[in-house]
């Protein structure tokens, strides 16, 4: 329908089969509703939900491909800072998606645009386990959450450094749900990141199975239950390696989250506090797995920006 790459959703066909209705957004434009004649002709936009976007500067999003440690090709997106200058190195935020059976598409990413507006380059990787690349790719992380998918992601960070766009001394990592788990996992495996933010993150897969409203997710993802695949559940639980963590961490969580109950964040927080690792915990009342109340959304992104800025320039933050 559109020549530029973007993301489609909510496709519906009229009763007479003559019209299509759908949502569409691209890297520079948030979602709106469109109609078109069957075959994708005569496209017409019928909503304008965010007219104010015209008054904001947005930046480019590029497709990036790289080889993982085992040679598998991985794809992701790279959101460049506003007023990007070739040859200059920028602080990088690695943003890891949830799921893991999801992906970053070529649609509008509000959070990434906000970070780009504050001078960061943002890497949005689609490691193995992501959808949209075939069944073999989507199932390649079964029993291995934190293994080769972690290598896929770290290889992407390495690629941005090789490209000369990311400053290897100014790296940050964040994510929610599976991305939150992967953030917790990352700080147990490497000290290369200055600071991290995990939202709705899993720290212990064993207890998650009995606490969450989707225990079947792990029975599929780990190939069994905690009592039939105990070693797998324990091996990939970040809490098992919490004694290794040195990276300053912000944990955020909705108090009513049934997908990833808040106890998952609390136990990681308590362990880090006990060890003296810089850590803060932000609880959002009435919120579930995602943060939906507008005032909470504003608060969350503000805290995220402040946390990264604090560790990007500690001297300025202390003043």
Secondary structure, 3 states (H helix, E strand, C coil): CCCCCEEEEEEEECCCCCEEEEEEEECCEEEEEEEEECCCEEEEECCCCCHHHHHCCCCCEEEEEEECCCCCEEEEEEECCCCCCCCCCEEEEEEECCCCCCCCCCCCCHHHHHHHHCCCEEEEEECCCCCCCCHHHHCCCCCCCCCHHHHHHHHHHHHHHHCCCEEEEEEEEEEECHHHHHHHHHHHHCCCCCEEEEECCCCCHHHHHHHCCCHHHHHHHCCCCCCCCHHHHHHCCHHHHHHHCCCEEEEEEECCCCCCCCHHHHHHHHHHHHHCCCEEEEEECCCCCCCCCHHHHHHHHHHHHHHHHHHHCHHHHHC
